[in-house]
Amino acid sequence: HRLRDMSGKERRLTALALAISVCAATTLLEAGARLLASAGAREAEESLRSAEAYRWFPELRLALPLPGARITLHKPEFIDRFPTTDLLGLGAGFFDDGLDERPVRALATGDSFTRGVGSGDQLARGWVELAERRLPWLDLVNLGNSATGPLHQMRFYAKIADRIPHRWVLINFYSGNDFIDNADPFDLHSALETLPEGERSAALASIQRALTLAARPDYALHSRCRSRSHAWRLACRAFASPAGEPAGLALYERLKAAATDPLVAPEAVAAAKRSNETAVLLEPSELSLAGDRMFRYGHQKDAALARVLARHSAAVLSRYAAEVRRRGKTPFVVIHPSAAEALLPAGDAGLERPVALLKAGLPKDLRVLDLTPSLRAAARASNERLYWRKDDHYTPAGYRAVAEAVAAFLDAQPRPTDAKATL
């Protein structure tokens, strides 16, 4: 009725207004889709550049990034951009600021918590560099190797120990999943060594690219959804499926399946698998401190699993410490607690059992720093988050708290005094 009552001029104006509205909505949709697509593409391209920066270095028998690279990690809550340095003058990059001539040098081996994931920049906000700044007499070298446990870090240390003069070794243990990682016989460096020498570099490149693409299925769908319209691409990708498995993934899975390690017993492998399968997400009451994503692994609930995995990890750490001592160096163990252990109220026997059993199984003369009390105190004393809300890693505030505790611990240790004990 309204249209019938309109004059010809009114109808034309209404049609024009409708056309303008449709054009404006389409333009806004396309502009928004373009922003989303370009941001996703930039993230994926940064991730691919980071993956492709890795090389196989036969003189070290290690896969490492090139020096001068900026290894990028995108997470929902943070972005890490980690610069690399040619620590040894061999054209291989490490996540440290370089060696200096301070009286004592210590090597810090560990996983992503040692490298500084979640800090944004490990040279500016990681605990290794922050602790080093507090101790002008100590050169603390970051040898953090993400996605590994002390079992694999021990192999890494053995390959590099003779190339860096040092007196101390900090063996870092993350109590969230290192109990599980220590029972994994797969180590990428060792796996690549099982291939013919001439195939290792190409295999590494293929695996790195495949793992990056597998983690970003949205980017892998670009080839399936070609159009000048970014809005159409997004709509297409909502319904399309990735075009097959990225090349290199099959090789990676084959190497993982074939991996063996004489230090990993079948009992430990089975317990680690069971612990992973029975992990649950906690729903803590103090969300402002604890966050949304806190895992409770099976070994933090099941006493039998805790005994098996703690016994195995204690054996690995003891062997690692013995290897350090065999070289005439002093080992220390630093235990990094998971968010659940650090932020939930103390006294939970299940959560605390694995670490208690681990410490009981270590040599009595091995000096151990358990960071749990320090992080609990820091959480009570500050409103800043120590762990990311949807990620297991420390925030910059968490790294500062860790650096303070580690620096105080190391400052209290007897320092080497004779000439042979220094660099």
N, C-alpha and C positions, 0 to 999 in steps of 0.2 A: 504494500500500500504506500509505503514511504517513497519507493522508487517511482510509482505511478504519479504521485503528487509532485515529484520534482520537475522543474523545468529542464529544458535541454541543456541550458548552461550549467545548472546544478549537477546534472548527471555527468557532464564532462569534467567538472571540477572534482566530483567524488571519484571518478575513474582515475583521474590524474593523481589524486591523493593516495589511492590504493596502489597505483603503479609505483609511486615514489616510496611508499612504505615497504613494498616487496623488494624494490631495488636496495633500499637502505638495509633491510634485514639480511638480504643476500650478501651485501658488501660486508656487513659486520660479521656474518658467519664465516665468510671467506677469510677476512682479516684475522679472526680468532683462530681459525684452523691453521692459517699460515704461521701464526706465532707458535702454536703448539707443535706443529710439524717441524719448524725450524729449530725450536729448542730441543726437541727429541733428536733431530739429526745432528745437532752440535754435540749433544751428550754422547751419542753413539760414535761419532767420528773421533771425539776425544778419547773414548774408551778404546777404539781400534788403534789409534796412534800409540796409546800407552802399551797395548798388547804387542804391537809391531816393533816397539823399542827394545824388546828383549832379544838377546843373542846367546848362542852357545859358545862358551869360552873354554877351549880344550885344555889350556894351561892350568885352569882352575878346576876343570871338570864341573862347572856350574852354569846354570842359565841365569843371566843377570841382565838388567837394562843397560842401555848405553849411558855414558856420563853426559850431563847437560840435558837429559830428558826431563820431562815433567809428567810423572805418572799420575793419572787422574782416576779417582774413584767417585762415582755418583751414587748417593744414597738419598732417600726421601727427605731426611732432615739435614744433611750436610753434604758438602763436596770437598774431597781431599785433592790437593794438587801438590805432589811430593817431588821436589827437585832431587837430582842424583849427582853424585860427585865421584870423580875418578880417584878413589881412595888409595889405590896401589900403583897407579901409573901404568896400568895394563890395558886401558881403554874400556874398563868395565865400571858400571855405575853402582854406587852404594847409597843408602839413605842416611848419610852422615855429612857433616860439614867439613870433614877432612881431618887428618892427623895433625897434632901439634906436639910440642916438646915439653909438656908438663911433667912433673916428677914421676907420676904414676899413671899408667894407662890400663883401662879395663874394657873388655869387650862385653857388650850386652847382647845376648842371643835370646830370641823369643819369637812370638808370632805377631799378629797385627797389633796387639796391645803394646808391644815393644816398638814396632815401626811407627806407631802413632795414628792409626786409623781413627777418624773422628775428631782429630785435632785441627784439620784443615790444612796445616803445614807443619810437618814434623820438626823442621828446623826452627820454627818460631814458637810452637806450642806443645811439642811432644815432650814426654817426661824425661827422655834421655838427655836432650839438650838443656832442659830446664834444670835438671839435677847437676849437670856439668857446670852451668853458670854459677851455681851455689858453692861449688867446690873448685876453687882456682888451682888447686894442686893436682886435679884429676882430669885426664882426657878420657871421656866415656864415649866409646865408639858404638854406633847403632848398627847392629847386624840383624835387625828384625826381619823375619822371613814369614810373610803372611800365610795363613792356612796350613800351618805345620805345628807339630808338637815337639817336645824336647828330644824324642827319638830321632826325628829328622834333623833337628838343629844340631845334634851331636855329630851327625855325618857332615853337615855344613861346616861346623867348627873345625873338624879334623882336616878338611881340605884347605882351610885358610889360616889356621893357627900359626903356622911357621912363617907366614908372609907379613904378619903384623906383630911387632914386638909388644908384649903386654905382660902385666903381672897378675891381674885379676880377671875372672870371668863371672859375669852375672847370668845365671841360668834362670830365665823367667818362665814361670809356669802359670797358665791361666786355668783356674779351677772350674771354669764353666765347661769347656769341652776338651781340654788337654788330656783328661783321663781317657777320652775316646780316641783322640788323635794319636796318642801313644800306642794304641792297639791297631793302627792302620799301617800295614807294611808298605803302602805305596808312597814313594817319594819321587817327584818329577825328575830331579837331577839324576838320581840313581837309575830311574827307568830309561832316561835318554841314553845312558851309558850302555844299556843292553842292545842298542841299535848300532849298526855299522857306523864308523866315524864319519863317513861322508854323508850320512843321512840325518844326522842329529840336528843340524841347523834348520834344514827344511822341515823336519818333523816338529821342531819347537815352534816355528812360525805358523805352521798349519794348525797345531793344537791351540796356540794362543788366540788366533783369529776365530777358531771354531768355538772356543769357550766364551769368547766375548759376544759372538753372534747368538749363541744359544741362550745367553743371559738377557738378550735384547730381541725378543721375537718381533716386536713392533718394527724394529729397523730391518729385520730380515724380510718383512712383508713388503718393503718398498718395491722390490722387483715384481711383485704380483699386482700392485695397485698403481699403475702409471696413469697420470692425468695431469693436465695443467691446473686443475682445480684442487686446492689443498683440502677443501671441504669434502670433495668426492673421494679423495684418497683416504681420509679418516673414516668415512662411511664404509668404504671398501674393506679397509683393514679390520673393521669390526666384525666382518663376516668371513673373510678369507682365512686360509690356513697357511702356515709357512711352507715354502717350496722345498721340502725335504730336509734332511739332516745336514748341517754345515760340514764341509769337508774337514777332516782332522778329528772329528768327534769319535769316530769309530776307532781310530788309532789310539786315542786317549783311553777309551774304555778297554781296549785290548791290553794296553800297558798296565792299567789298573788291575785287570783280572789276573794278569800273569805275575804281579808283584809278590815277592816273598821277603821275609826278613827273619834271620835266625833268632832275633831277640823277641819276636812276637809269637807267643804260644796260641794255639787254637782256642784255648779257654778264654784268653783275653779278647780275641777277635769276637767270639760269640757274646761275651758280656758287653762289649762296646756296642754291638749291633742291637742287643736287647735294650740297653740303656737309651739308645737313640729312638727306638721304636716306642718306648714307653714315656718319652718326654712329654710334658704338658705345659701349657701356658698358665702361669699363675695369675690370679686376680687380686692383687694386694689392696688393702684398704687405703693405704697412704699413697694414692696415685701421684700426688704432687711431688713426692720424693722418688717413688719407685718406677713410675712409668707404666706403659701399657703392655710391654712385650718382655716379660721375664720368664725364662724357661726354668723348669725344674726337671732335670734329667732323671732317668730311671735310677741311676746310682745314688741320687740324692733322696730317694724314697726307699729303695730296696737294699737292706743291709748286706745281703749276699753279693749283689752286684758291686756294692761299695768295696767289699773286702777284696774281690778279685781285681778290680781296676786300680784300687789304691796300692795293692801289693805289686802289681805290674808297673805302675808309674814310679813307685819308690825304687824298684829295681833299675828302671831306666835312668832316673835321676842319680842314683848311686853310681851307676856305671859311667855316666857322663862326668860326674865329679871326680871319679877315679882317673878318667882320661885327662882331665885338666891337671890333676896333681901329678900324673905321670910325666907331664911336660914341665913340671916345676912351677906351676902357677897355682893361685889360690881360688877355689870356687866358692860362690855364694848362690843360694837359691832364693829367689823372690817370688812369692805366691800372690798372684793377682786374683781377687775374688770376683765371682760373677755378681751381677746386679742383685740377684735374689739373696746371696750370702751377705752382701755388704749393706743392703738397704732394709731388708726385713728385720724384725726384732730378733735379737740374739736369743739363743736357747732352743732353736729348732734342731733336734737331734739328727733328723734325716739330712737336712742341709749341711750341717757341720761335720757329720761323720766322715765323709770321704777325705777331707783335708786333714782331720785329726788322725785318721789311719795312715795317710800318706806321711805326715811328719813323724809319726811313731816308727815308721819303717825306714827312715833315713839314718845314715851314720850319725852317731851322737856328736862327733866333732865337726860336722858340716853346719856352717852358720846359715840360718834361715831367717828371712824376713817375711812374715805373713802380714800383708797389707790390710787385712780385714778390719782389725781394730782401728787403724788410722782412718780408713774410709768411712767406717761407721761414725767416728767422732766428727769427721769433716762434714758428713751429711747432717748431723744434728746441729752443727755450728753455723751452717750456711743455708740460705734459701736457693742457692744455685744447684742445678742438677749436676750430678757427678757422672751419670750415664745418660745416653740419649733415650728419649721416650720410646721409640720404636726400633731401637738398635741396641745391641749388647755392649757397645764400646763406650769408653770414657768420653765425656765432653771435655772441652778445654779446662773447665773447672776441675774435673776429675783428674786430668793429667797434672794439673798444678798440685793437687793434694798428693798424688803418687810421687811426684818429684820431691816434694818436701820430705816425705817419709823416707824415700830412698837415700836422699842426700844426708839426712840425719843418721841413718843406719851406717852408711859408708864412712861418714866422718868419725864415727865411734870405733872403727876398726883399726887395729895396729897397722901402721903404714910401713912398707919396705924402706929400710934405711941404708943398707950397704949398696955399693956401686953396682954390684952384679944384680941386685934386685930391682934397680931402676931401669929406665929405658936405655 
